[in-house]
């Protein structure tokens, strides 16, 4: 189970890096004032999706899944 949580931590860290890159590009290369609104929406969506990923990930019965995969 520790391996699965390490995999989730890796996924979320890569997701955060990607999100920060998108936000930086929006703020740097956008020529409109709506970029700040889009940035706020993107941050909110990213946080909500990360919370859902953690919640759904914790619902998986990893011991049963491993037993099923080994049989």
HELIX and SHEET records of a PDB file:
HELIX    1   1 UNK A    2  UNK A   29  1                                  28    
HELIX    2   2 UNK A   34  UNK A   58  1                                  25    
HELIX    3   3 UNK A   62  UNK A   70  1                                   9    
END                                                                             
